[in-house]
Amino acid sequence: MARLQNLLCIVCLLGLAATQDMPYEELAAQIQACPKECRCPPNFPRAVYCDNKGLKNLPKIPPYTWYLYLQNNLIEALSSNALQNATQLRWINLNRNKITSEGVGDVLSSMTNLAHLYMDDNLLSSVPSPLPASLEHLRLSRNRISKIPAGVFVGLEKLSLLDLQGNKLMDDAVTEVSLKGLNSLVQINLAKNQLSKMPLGLPPSTTQLYLDGNNIDKIPAGYFKGLPKMAFLRLNNNKLGSSGFPKDVFNRSSILDLQLSYNQLTEVPLISSGLEHLHLDHNKITYVNGSKICPVSVDAVDDSLNESVPQLRYLRLDGNEINPPIPRDVITCFRFLRSIVI
């Protein structure tokens, strides 16, 4: 009977190995080596679930693991001993632990296949260094990070997403030197830090920039000329007044979504014909003049659907000092408007 059960087990493992495109020997070794504190689902054998276990230390991770879930524990340090066999790791979730910068060491640099590293809600004081060149997404929000070591991103040619939201970064930490190497960056989140200036050193590949909840009060003329792909820009909850930037600074054809809520604007800035969403709520704007803010001459706007017709579809103006109704020339200019909040 025992032999029959063993035979059935082997047959099951062979079937799973085939469906997972995983050799039987690897599958068997993976299941055998699964830490007692964790779960290793047979139908998803490359994943190891050690989340929500109250762990203070890393368990020894099996050799064929691709996805490792360690969120919601009490881990303070990453042990190289526990990870020495896990050389195939692609994804690690370490959110909501107690990991310090001293507790990271250089263990991450040896993970040459790692693409996604999540370390939100820990106790880091600095961006971990060194990092593997394979990294594509790095999430470090809601830590205590006040420092980005010079050169930490050099060699990270695949990194497209960097999340540093909710840390303690000041202007002297976010510089051309500290951001050097982010040549493939698409999205960067620097919201809820302590910045008073627009970050310098962003690569031309940057498409999404989130700066909500800082202390930014000025934007230099031509700031976005070096960012030709900028499409989504969020500057909500800052200290921007209409005199803090050239009126046409946002008049860039690449920008599709512009959010300037909860600032100190007194006028509507100039926008491009391509802008689709504009958030200006909770400022100090008293009047909207369609002739002045229209990207083209109001008289030239007709019913044709060519590229010159302004594409604005959503406009939010509530929380200002504007008395309805919206002037007719605004409606005349922005023919595609589907929603106006006032």
Residue pairs with C-beta under 8 A, 6 or more apart in sequence:
12 42
13 24
13 27
13 28
13 31
13 42
14 24
16 22
16 27
16 42
16 43
16 45
17 23
17 24
17 26
17 27
20 27
20 44
20 45
20 46
22 30
22 45
22 46
22 64
26 64
27 45
27 64
29 62
29 63
29 64
30 40
30 45
30 46
30 62
30 63
30 64
30 65
31 40
31 42
31 45
33 60
33 62
33 63
34 40
34 48
34 62
35 48
35 50
35 59
35 60
35 61
35 62
36 59
37 50
37 53
37 55
37 59
38 48
38 49
38 50
38 53
38 59
39 48
39 49
39 50
40 47
40 48
40 49
40 62
41 47
41 49
45 64
46 64
46 65
46 66
46 67
47 65
47 66
47 67
47 68
47 69
48 61
48 62
48 65
48 67
48 68
48 69
49 69
50 59
50 68
50 69
50 70
50 73
51 69
51 70
51 71
51 72
51 73
51 93
52 71
52 72
52 73
53 73
54 73
54 74
55 70
55 73
55 74
55 75
56 73
56 74
56 75
56 76
57 75
57 77
57 79
57 82
58 70
58 75
58 78
58 79
58 82
58 83
59 82
60 81
60 82
60 85
61 68
61 82
61 83
61 85
61 86
61 89
62 85
62 86
63 85
63 86
63 87
63 88
64 88
65 86
65 88
65 89
66 88
66 89
66 90
66 91
67 89
67 90
67 91
68 86
68 89
68 91
68 92
68 93
69 93
70 92
70 93
70 94
70 97
71 93
71 94
71 95
71 96
71 97
71 118
72 95
72 96
72 97
73 96
73 97
74 97
74 98
75 94
75 97
75 98
75 99
76 97
76 98
76 99
76 100
76 103
77 99
77 100
77 102
77 103
77 104
77 105
78 94
78 99
78 103
78 104
78 105
78 107
78 108
79 107
80 105
80 107
80 110
83 89
83 107
83 110
83 111
86 111
87 110
87 111
87 112
87 113
88 113
89 111
89 113
89 114
90 113
90 114
90 115
90 116
91 114
91 115
91 116
92 111
92 114
92 116
92 117
92 118
93 118
94 117
94 118
94 119
94 122
95 118
95 119
95 120
95 121
95 122
95 139
96 120
96 121
96 122
97 119
97 121
97 122
98 122
98 123
99 119
99 122
99 123
99 124
100 122
100 123
100 124
100 125
101 124
101 125
101 126
101 128
104 124
104 128
106 130
108 114
108 117
108 128
108 130
108 131
108 132
109 130
109 131
109 132
110 132
111 132
111 134
112 132
112 133
112 134
113 132
113 134
114 132
114 134
114 135
115 134
115 135
115 136
115 137
115 158
116 135
116 136
116 137
117 131
117 135
117 137
117 138
117 139
118 137
118 139
119 128
119 139
119 140
119 143
120 139
120 140
120 141
120 142
120 143
120 163
121 141
121 142
121 143
122 143
123 143
123 144
124 140
124 143
124 144
124 145
125 143
125 144
125 145
125 146
125 147
126 145
126 146
126 147
126 148
126 149
127 140
127 145
127 147
127 148
127 149
127 152
127 164
128 140
128 152
129 149
129 152
130 152
131 138
131 152
131 153
131 156
133 155
133 156
133 157
133 158
134 158
135 156
135 158
135 159
136 158
136 159
136 160
136 161
137 159
137 160
137 161
138 159
138 161
138 162
138 163
139 161
139 163
140 163
140 164
140 167
141 163
141 164
141 165
141 166
141 167
141 189
142 165
142 166
142 167
143 166
143 167
144 167
144 168
145 164
145 167
145 168
145 169
146 167
146 168
146 169
146 170
146 173
147 173
148 169
148 173
148 174
148 178
148 179
149 178
150 177
150 178
150 180
151 177
151 180
151 181
152 178
152 181
153 159
153 179
153 180
153 181
153 182
154 180
154 181
155 181
156 181
156 182
157 181
157 183
157 184
158 184
159 182
159 184
159 185
160 184
160 185
160 186
160 187
161 185
161 186
161 187
161 188
162 182
162 185
162 187
162 188
162 189
163 187
163 188
163 189
164 188
164 189
164 190
164 193
165 189
165 190
165 191
165 192
165 193
165 210
166 191
166 192
166 193
167 192
167 193
168 193
168 194
169 190
169 193
169 194
169 195
170 193
170 194
170 195
170 196
171 195
171 196
171 197
174 190
174 193
174 195
174 199
174 200
174 201
175 200
175 201
176 200
176 201
177 201
178 201
179 199
179 200
179 201
179 202
179 203
180 201
182 188
182 202
182 203
183 203
183 205
184 203
184 205
185 202
185 203
185 205
185 206
186 205
186 206
186 207
186 208
187 206
187 207
187 208
187 209
187 210
188 199
188 202
188 206
188 208
188 209
188 210
189 210
190 199
190 209
190 210
190 211
190 214
191 210
191 211
191 212
191 213
191 214
191 234
192 212
192 213
192 214
193 213
193 214
194 214
194 215
195 211
195 214
195 215
195 216
196 214
196 215
196 216
196 217
197 216
197 218
198 211
198 216
198 218
198 219
198 220
198 223
199 211
202 209
202 226
202 227
204 226
204 227
204 228
204 229
205 229
206 227
206 229
206 230
207 229
207 230
207 231
207 232
208 231
208 232
208 233
209 227
209 230
209 232
209 233
209 234
210 234
211 234
211 235
211 238
212 234
212 235
212 236
212 237
212 238
212 259
213 236
213 237
213 238
214 237
214 238
215 238
215 239
216 235
216 238
216 239
216 240
217 238
217 239
217 240
217 241
217 244
218 240
218 244
218 245
219 240
219 244
219 245
219 246
219 249
220 245
221 245
221 246
221 249
222 249
223 249
224 230
224 249
224 250
224 252
224 255
227 254
228 254
229 254
230 252
230 254
230 255
231 254
231 255
231 256
231 257
232 255
232 256
232 257
233 250
233 255
233 257
233 258
233 259
234 259
235 259
235 260
235 263
236 259
236 260
236 261
236 262
236 263
236 279
237 261
237 262
237 263
238 262
238 263
239 263
239 264
240 260
240 263
240 264
240 265
241 263
241 264
241 265
241 266
242 264
242 265
242 266
242 267
242 269
245 269
247 267
247 269
247 270
248 269
248 270
249 269
250 258
250 269
250 270
250 271
250 272
250 275
251 269
251 270
251 271
251 272
251 295
252 272
253 272
253 273
253 274
254 274
255 271
255 272
255 274
255 275
256 274
256 275
256 276
256 277
257 275
257 276
257 277
258 271
258 275
258 277
258 278
258 279
259 277
259 279
260 269
260 279
260 280
260 283
261 279
261 280
261 281
261 282
261 283
261 316
261 319
262 281
262 282
262 283
263 282
263 283
264 283
264 284
265 280
265 283
265 284
265 285
266 283
266 284
266 285
266 286
267 285
268 280
268 285
268 288
268 289
268 292
268 293
269 293
270 293
270 295
271 278
271 293
271 295
271 312
272 295
273 295
273 296
273 307
273 308
273 309
273 310
273 311
274 311
275 295
275 310
275 311
275 312
276 311
276 312
276 313
276 314
277 312
277 313
277 314
278 312
278 314
278 315
278 316
279 316
280 315
280 316
280 317
280 320
281 316
281 317
281 318
281 319
281 320
281 341
282 318
282 319
282 320
283 319
283 320
284 320
284 321
285 317
285 320
285 321
285 322
286 320
286 321
286 322
287 322
288 317
288 322
288 326
288 327
288 330
289 327
289 329
290 298
290 327
290 328
290 329
290 330
290 331
290 332
290 333
291 298
291 329
293 330
293 333
294 301
294 310
294 329
294 330
294 333
294 334
295 310
295 333
296 308
296 309
296 310
296 333
298 329
298 332
298 333
300 308
301 309
301 310
301 332
301 333
301 335
303 335
309 335
309 336
310 333
310 334
310 335
310 336
311 336
312 334
312 336
312 337
313 336
313 337
313 338
313 339
314 337
314 338
314 339
315 334
315 337
315 339
315 340
315 341
316 340
316 341
317 326
317 340
317 341
317 342
318 341
318 342
322 342
324 342
326 340
326 342
331 337
